[in-house]
């Protein structure tokens, strides 16, 4: 595969909606819609079941923990199986789990322990699904269309999740506490049918050599990630930046209410601004890359822009200005996400893509809960606006990790062999 950068825009081609990508996009969008329904209903159900902040926070924590425990394993499995079958099989299992949970809610048998177990199980399955999806996409669209395909996938998920699923969830809740969960189960099954109908199948990786364990297979992916200078630098940048993102997300309500003095409506306004920025970033990512002269300049520009915007966000006391700034933050963040995913897909050998992607995701995810703790401590010790300052500093510092390897983006991909 060619390297990510030759000075041209990575979206030199566009994925055809026919031939598989349209169904894959539809599956991702439908699934994200269901996730938004569950994401709105689950915290409300948890709050109704217990008044313990610790137990409620455990539900959220279990949405991250499986990535740290099983993320690498999910990547190894994704490289050894048909990713299409893995994706629809996982969605069927998730649909059945959600349907069973909806029945428990309808019968009044839901408990906080069941919510924690459900969150853990769903995310455990997601570690295989997400890595398999990363492996499958390059088989559905040509290499030159990967950036555009990633942008369309992410934008569609953002629109369906934030601007459709979020507003619909309260309407479904009005019909009954179990209804959003039943709808989520249905979206998993619909997505499974769409993925199963794909005619293009990525061939599984070569069989493991005799005597090689899953541990060795996982190690191959970690070593390949470590050897590629560009991937290593991108991973370091994302890991440090996600500590900052965790600090911001974990305390955003404190910033809005404590620093800006806004209420619930103000919080919705700020998060809506962020969502609008994300959508626009996905729609315009290709044009931004073309305007800035290539992927590496765009990554540097997006990362440093996020840092600068957060510094301003921490200084303003106007709700409207804060919403606009968070929109700019979301715009730059989506551009970064599109390019980061494309870099991993284009620079990774096909037989190692699942494992490299898993190692990348595991390292990146680890920073979020750490950042949330740091953000909370910073807000408590130095004021409600300091988590945004901390996030800006960490994002800026992470972006600087790309400077030593910026010329490596312009060459062909470093060749890899499986040890």
LUMMINU-728179 format. One line per 3 residues: number of its first residue (from 1); their letters; for each residue x, y, z of C-alpha. Coordinates in nm, 4 decimals. Layout:
# residues N
NUM) a) X,Y,Z  ...
***
This chain:
# residues 419
1) xxx) 0.0000,0.0000,0.0000  0.1143,0.3515,-0.0631  0.2096,0.5787,0.2210
4) xxx) -0.0356,0.8314,0.3526  0.1314,1.1323,0.2059  0.2768,1.2323,-0.1227
7) xxx) 0.1710,1.5926,-0.0928  -0.1690,1.5294,-0.2465  -0.5021,1.5067,-0.0755
10) xxx) -0.5791,1.1602,0.0545  -0.9302,1.1719,-0.0861  -0.8133,1.1622,-0.4461
13) xxx) -1.0853,0.9055,-0.5057  -1.4327,0.8780,-0.3643  -1.5915,0.5517,-0.2497
16) xxx) -1.8779,0.4331,-0.4657  -2.1988,0.3903,-0.2693  -2.2707,0.0817,-0.4745
19) xxx) -2.0529,-0.2245,-0.4398  -2.0577,-0.2516,-0.0631  -1.9651,0.0835,0.0873
22) xxx) -2.3261,0.2052,0.0943  -2.4328,-0.0968,0.2975  -2.1338,-0.0658,0.5278
25) xxx) -2.2115,0.3041,0.5816  -2.5768,0.2244,0.6481  -2.4827,-0.0442,0.9000
28) xxx) -2.2512,0.1969,1.0839  -2.5107,0.4748,1.0854  -2.7960,0.2513,1.2040
31) xxx) -2.5777,0.1028,1.4768  -2.4687,0.4474,1.5948  -2.8327,0.5563,1.6099
34) xxx) -2.9008,0.2644,1.8429  -2.5945,0.3473,2.0509  -2.7280,0.7003,2.0988
37) xxx) -3.0619,0.5664,2.2196  -2.8886,0.3430,2.4728  -2.6390,0.6140,2.5690
40) xxx) -2.9254,0.8456,2.6648  -3.1463,0.5878,2.8361  -2.8842,0.3920,3.0289
43) xxx) -2.7589,0.6751,3.2578  -3.1180,0.7744,3.3330  -3.2000,0.4159,3.4246
46) xxx) -2.8880,0.3931,3.6407  -2.9867,0.7112,3.8236  -3.3318,0.5670,3.8864
49) xxx) -3.1852,0.2447,4.0259  -2.9301,0.3916,4.2679  -2.8311,0.7208,4.4277
52) xxx) -2.4668,0.6122,4.4610  -2.2376,0.8204,4.2367  -1.9740,0.5454,4.2630
55) xxx) -2.2051,0.2778,4.1254  -2.3265,0.5063,3.8489  -1.9674,0.5891,3.7533
58) xxx) -1.8876,0.2174,3.7385  -2.1348,0.1811,3.4520  -1.9325,0.4374,3.2548
61) xxx) -1.5985,0.2883,3.3609  -1.7022,-0.0512,3.2262  -1.7373,0.1149,2.8866
64) xxx) -1.3584,0.1642,2.8842  -1.2212,-0.1275,3.0847  -1.2678,-0.4021,2.8207
67) xxx) -1.0521,-0.2069,2.5757  -0.7648,-0.2234,2.8225  -0.8258,-0.5913,2.8978
70) xxx) -0.9240,-0.7338,2.5586  -0.8421,-0.4718,2.2945  -0.5192,-0.6416,2.1866
73) xxx) -0.6884,-0.9816,2.1781  -0.9654,-0.8405,1.9604  -0.7070,-0.7210,1.7097
76) xxx) -0.5370,-1.0617,1.6957  -0.8700,-1.2337,1.6338  -0.9673,-0.9784,1.3665
79) xxx) -0.6496,-1.0652,1.1723  -0.7297,-1.4394,1.1802  -1.0973,-1.4488,1.0826
82) xxx) -1.3198,-1.3184,0.8064  -1.3863,-0.9617,0.9338  -1.7272,-0.9477,0.7661
85) xxx) -1.8446,-1.2584,0.9516  -1.6920,-1.1320,1.2748  -1.8823,-0.8035,1.2450
88) xxx) -2.2258,-0.9466,1.1746  -2.1759,-1.2237,1.4303  -2.0878,-0.9695,1.6987
91) xxx) -2.3878,-0.7547,1.6075  -2.6206,-1.0539,1.6372  -2.4831,-1.1268,1.9845
94) xxx) -2.5160,-0.7629,2.0879  -2.8707,-0.7526,1.9540  -2.9654,-1.0593,2.1572
97) xxx) -2.8033,-0.9140,2.4694  -2.9920,-0.5878,2.4309  -3.3196,-0.7670,2.3646
100) xxx) -3.2755,-0.9730,2.6805  -3.1905,-0.6607,2.8784  -3.4984,-0.4821,2.7417
103) xxx) -3.7147,-0.7704,2.8609  -3.5564,-0.7449,3.2078  -3.6318,-0.3706,3.2162
106) xxx) -3.9907,-0.4289,3.1022  -4.0402,-0.6876,3.3798  -3.8872,-0.4617,3.6438
109) xxx) -3.5910,-0.6959,3.6944  -3.3122,-0.4545,3.5990  -3.0477,-0.3804,3.8628
112) xxx) -2.7359,-0.1664,3.8747  -2.5305,-0.4863,3.8689  -2.7018,-0.5911,3.5465
115) xxx) -2.6264,-0.2502,3.3922  -2.2582,-0.2855,3.4819  -2.2461,-0.6379,3.3388
118) xxx) -2.4212,-0.5228,3.0196  -2.1819,-0.2309,2.9658  -1.8834,-0.4620,3.0151
121) xxx) -2.0181,-0.7291,2.7787  -2.1106,-0.4849,2.5008  -1.7714,-0.3161,2.5044
124) xxx) -1.5901,-0.6516,2.5147  -1.7692,-0.7483,2.1925  -1.6952,-0.4043,2.0500
127) xxx) -1.3191,-0.4667,2.0750  -1.3544,-0.7350,1.8074  -1.6121,-0.5449,1.6021
130) xxx) -1.4163,-0.2190,1.5735  -1.0906,-0.3915,1.4819  -1.2682,-0.6112,1.2255
133) xxx) -1.4303,-0.2985,1.0746  -1.0868,-0.1371,1.0369  -0.9638,-0.4488,0.8548
136) xxx) -1.2707,-0.4745,0.6298  -1.2898,-0.1180,0.4986  -0.9747,-0.1358,0.2775
139) xxx) -1.1336,-0.4371,0.1055  -1.4524,-0.2433,0.0325  -1.3024,0.0790,-0.1066
142) xxx) -0.9791,0.1493,-0.2968  -0.6784,0.2846,-0.1094  -0.7156,0.6291,-0.2685
145) xxx) -1.0698,0.6557,-0.1302  -0.9951,0.5533,0.2290  -0.9823,0.9053,0.3709
148) xxx) -1.3113,1.0022,0.2086  -1.4701,0.6743,0.3194  -1.3571,0.7273,0.6782
151) xxx) -1.4877,1.0848,0.6710  -1.8281,0.9745,0.5426  -1.8524,0.6939,0.7966
154) xxx) -1.7631,0.9183,1.0905  -1.9865,1.2023,0.9727  -2.2837,0.9729,0.9206
157) xxx) -2.2383,0.8250,1.2668  -2.2149,1.1697,1.4243  -2.5282,1.2970,1.2512
160) xxx) -2.7393,0.9876,1.3254  -2.6143,0.9628,1.6817  -2.6085,1.3198,1.8046
163) xxx) -2.8803,1.4884,1.6003  -3.1264,1.2022,1.5469  -3.0714,0.9383,1.8147
166) xxx) -3.0290,1.1887,2.0990  -3.3562,1.3777,2.0374  -3.5533,1.0579,1.9635
169) xxx) -3.4476,0.8831,2.2865  -3.6720,1.0924,2.5189  -3.9705,1.0262,2.2907
172) xxx) -3.9110,0.6509,2.3120  -3.8618,0.6701,2.6868  -4.2060,0.8302,2.7123
175) xxx) -4.3466,0.5094,2.5624  -4.1786,0.2930,2.8252  -3.8420,0.2428,2.9939
178) xxx) -3.7673,-0.0667,2.7841  -3.8486,0.0856,2.4435  -3.5086,0.2526,2.3726
181) xxx) -3.3321,-0.0746,2.4530  -3.5633,-0.2729,2.2264  -3.4953,-0.0210,1.9489
184) xxx) -3.1208,-0.0544,2.0110  -3.1483,-0.4333,1.9825  -3.3296,-0.3918,1.6497
187) xxx) -3.0565,-0.1628,1.5125  -2.7900,-0.4230,1.5931  -2.9827,-0.6878,1.4027
190) xxx) -3.0437,-0.4565,1.1047  -2.6725,-0.3718,1.0955  -2.5876,-0.7431,1.1082
193) xxx) -2.8077,-0.8123,0.8043  -2.6488,-0.5247,0.6087  -2.2924,-0.6400,0.6828
196) xxx) -2.3761,-1.0052,0.6131  -2.5107,-0.9023,0.2706  -2.1767,-0.7557,0.1611
199) xxx) -2.0396,-0.9400,-0.1409  -1.6830,-0.8268,-0.0773  -1.5038,-1.0291,0.1855
202) xxx) -1.1569,-0.9538,0.3168  -0.9572,-1.2761,0.3233  -0.8440,-1.3805,0.6711
205) xxx) -0.4750,-1.3582,0.7481  -0.2435,-1.6503,0.6961  -0.2660,-1.9285,0.9523
208) xxx) -0.0409,-1.8910,1.2516  0.2931,-2.0685,1.2322  0.3209,-2.3852,1.4406
211) xxx) 0.4015,-2.3096,1.8022  0.2957,-1.9440,1.7830  0.0497,-1.8422,2.0537
214) xxx) -0.2013,-1.5562,2.0607  0.0489,-1.3748,2.2795  0.3064,-1.3957,2.0004
217) xxx) 0.0483,-1.2799,1.7474  -0.0361,-0.9776,1.9617  0.3351,-0.9070,2.0033
220) xxx) 0.3765,-0.8983,1.6247  0.1290,-0.6118,1.6028  0.2884,-0.4196,1.8903
223) xxx) 0.6348,-0.4576,1.7388  0.5121,-0.3473,1.3954  0.3518,-0.0375,1.5497
226) xxx) 0.6714,0.0405,1.7391  0.8938,0.0000,1.4308  0.7005,0.2361,1.2031
229) xxx) 0.8147,0.5886,1.2941  0.4991,0.7573,1.1666  0.2566,0.5192,1.3365
232) xxx) 0.4595,0.5353,1.6581  0.4540,0.9146,1.6569  0.0818,0.9274,1.5757
235) xxx) 0.0091,0.6833,1.8585  0.2114,0.8918,2.1044  0.0331,1.2076,1.9902
238) xxx) -0.3101,1.0497,2.0283  -0.2263,0.8935,2.3656  -0.1134,1.2244,2.5155
241) xxx) -0.3920,1.4169,2.3458  -0.6549,1.1768,2.4786  -0.5408,1.2444,2.8332
244) xxx) -0.6362,1.6036,2.7588  -0.9633,1.5026,2.5939  -1.0472,1.2926,2.9003
247) xxx) -0.9785,1.5911,3.1251  -1.2130,1.8064,2.9153  -1.4940,1.5523,2.8777
250) xxx) -1.4843,1.4476,3.2416  -1.5292,1.8046,3.3643  -1.7150,1.9780,3.0805
253) xxx) -2.0314,2.0124,3.2871  -1.8212,2.1733,3.5630  -1.6690,2.4185,3.3144
256) xxx) -2.0075,2.5129,3.1694  -2.1885,2.5464,3.5001  -1.9062,2.6561,3.7289
259) xxx) -1.6985,2.8767,3.4984  -1.9583,3.0015,3.2516  -2.2401,3.0067,3.5055
262) xxx) -2.4796,2.8412,3.2615  -2.7567,2.5922,3.3302  -2.8674,2.2717,3.1602
265) xxx) -2.9734,2.4568,2.8463  -2.6295,2.6136,2.8225  -2.4687,2.2727,2.8524
268) xxx) -2.6836,2.1464,2.5645  -2.5896,2.4526,2.3569  -2.2176,2.3936,2.4062
271) xxx) -2.2328,2.0225,2.3272  -2.4506,2.0937,2.0229  -2.1881,2.3370,1.8979
274) xxx) -1.9299,2.0625,1.9335  -2.1485,1.8191,1.7367  -2.2043,2.0670,1.4535
277) xxx) -1.8293,2.1220,1.4315  -1.7698,1.7468,1.4131  -2.0132,1.7071,1.1244
280) xxx) -1.8652,1.9986,0.9300  -1.5157,1.8618,0.9903  -1.6148,1.5277,0.8410
283) xxx) -1.7763,1.6904,0.5384  -1.4838,1.9239,0.4687  -1.1849,1.7093,0.5724
286) xxx) -1.0725,1.6472,0.2148  -1.0850,2.0159,0.1259  -0.8895,2.1043,0.4382
289) xxx) -0.6154,1.8578,0.3451  -0.5989,1.9980,-0.0086  -0.5877,2.3568,0.1179
292) xxx) -0.3096,2.2876,0.3688  -0.0986,2.0923,0.1220  -0.1053,1.7393,0.2576
295) xxx) -0.1876,1.5117,0.5494  0.1083,1.5895,0.7737  0.0476,1.9646,0.7605
298) xxx) -0.3204,1.9017,0.8259  -0.2512,1.6831,1.1300  -0.0151,1.9446,1.2720
301) xxx) -0.2623,2.2221,1.1965  -0.5578,2.0335,1.3434  -0.3749,1.9404,1.6624
304) xxx) -0.2324,2.2856,1.7267  -0.5672,2.4466,1.6419  -0.7394,2.2279,1.9010
307) xxx) -0.4830,2.3336,2.1603  -0.5252,2.7042,2.0805  -0.9051,2.6819,2.0814
310) xxx) -0.9075,2.5193,2.4256  -0.6835,2.7915,2.5649  -0.9379,3.0468,2.4442
313) xxx) -1.2245,2.8309,2.5710  -1.0741,2.8423,2.9195  -1.0531,3.2217,2.9064
316) xxx) -1.3957,3.3276,2.7736  -1.6973,3.3830,2.9966  -1.9542,3.4050,2.7143
319) xxx) -2.1746,3.1009,2.6530  -2.2127,3.1730,2.2812  -1.8373,3.2189,2.2382
322) xxx) -1.7780,2.8947,2.4270  -2.0202,2.7089,2.1960  -1.8465,2.8493,1.8867
325) xxx) -1.5029,2.7576,2.0215  -1.6103,2.4054,2.1066  -1.7516,2.3804,1.7540
328) xxx) -1.4089,2.4719,1.6161  -1.2577,2.2144,1.8502  -1.4945,1.9491,1.7134
331) xxx) -1.4179,2.0518,1.3536  -1.0418,2.0137,1.3996  -1.0922,1.6946,1.6006
334) xxx) -1.2918,1.5259,1.3244  -1.0330,1.6205,1.0620  -0.7659,1.4698,1.2886
337) xxx) -0.9691,1.1515,1.3449  -1.0254,1.0954,0.9728  -0.6563,1.1316,0.8912
340) xxx) -0.5395,0.9306,1.1914  -0.7580,0.6335,1.0947  -0.6445,0.6563,0.7336
343) xxx) -0.2783,0.6674,0.8372  -0.3194,0.3413,1.0295  -0.5022,0.1712,0.7432
346) xxx) -0.2601,0.2816,0.4723  0.0677,0.2261,0.6547  -0.0157,-0.1100,0.8155
349) xxx) 0.0504,-0.4380,0.6331  -0.2822,-0.6061,0.5573  -0.1972,-0.9150,0.7605
352) xxx) -0.1226,-0.7005,1.0692  -0.3850,-0.4285,1.0362  -0.6185,-0.5643,1.3035
355) xxx) -0.3406,-0.6037,1.5592  -0.1774,-0.2685,1.4860  -0.5170,-0.0976,1.5042
358) xxx) -0.5897,-0.2752,1.8334  -0.2578,-0.1724,1.9864  -0.3158,0.1857,1.8692
361) xxx) -0.6679,0.1948,2.0149  -0.5650,0.0370,2.3448  -0.2909,0.2928,2.4051
364) xxx) -0.5208,0.5784,2.3007  -0.8124,0.4641,2.5168  -0.5966,0.4276,2.8263
367) xxx) -0.5458,0.8030,2.8405  -0.9157,0.8946,2.8667  -0.9944,0.7745,3.2226
370) xxx) -0.6559,0.9026,3.3418  -0.7346,1.2427,3.1929  -1.0767,1.2491,3.3566
373) xxx) -0.9146,1.2000,3.6971  -0.6537,1.4689,3.6279  -0.9226,1.7072,3.5067
376) xxx) -1.1285,1.6546,3.8185  -0.8278,1.7139,4.0402  -0.7327,2.0279,3.8459
379) xxx) -1.0853,2.1700,3.8696  -1.0991,2.1019,4.2424  -0.7560,2.2487,4.3110
382) xxx) -0.7237,2.5434,4.0752  -1.0641,2.6329,3.9349  -1.3323,2.5157,3.6951
385) xxx) -1.1547,2.6429,3.3824  -0.8200,2.4709,3.4449  -0.9165,2.1325,3.2879
388) xxx) -0.9554,2.3093,2.9521  -0.6115,2.4686,2.9949  -0.4660,2.1291,3.0866
391) xxx) -0.6356,1.9693,2.7845  -0.4990,2.2380,2.5516  -0.1459,2.1936,2.6821
394) xxx) -0.1598,1.8141,2.6456  -0.3072,1.8284,2.2944  -0.0438,2.0778,2.1881
397) xxx) 0.2341,1.8695,2.3401  0.1040,1.5550,2.1729  0.0899,1.7234,1.8339
400) xxx) 0.4551,1.8243,1.8617  0.5437,1.4527,1.8624  0.4679,1.4548,1.4887
403) xxx) 0.7316,1.7156,1.4007  1.0347,1.4797,1.4043  0.8633,1.2437,1.1575
406) xxx) 0.6924,1.4956,0.9314  0.9224,1.4158,0.6372  0.8482,1.0426,0.6726
409) xxx) 0.4884,1.1101,0.5655  0.6135,1.2012,0.2199  0.7764,0.8696,0.1440
412) xxx) 0.6367,0.5279,0.0728  0.5225,0.3126,0.3600  0.7933,0.1415,0.5568
415) xxx) 0.7903,-0.2256,0.4592  0.7069,-0.4735,0.7297  0.7390,-0.8442,0.7568
418) xx) 0.5753,-1.0662,1.0111  0.8431,-1.1923,1.2511
***
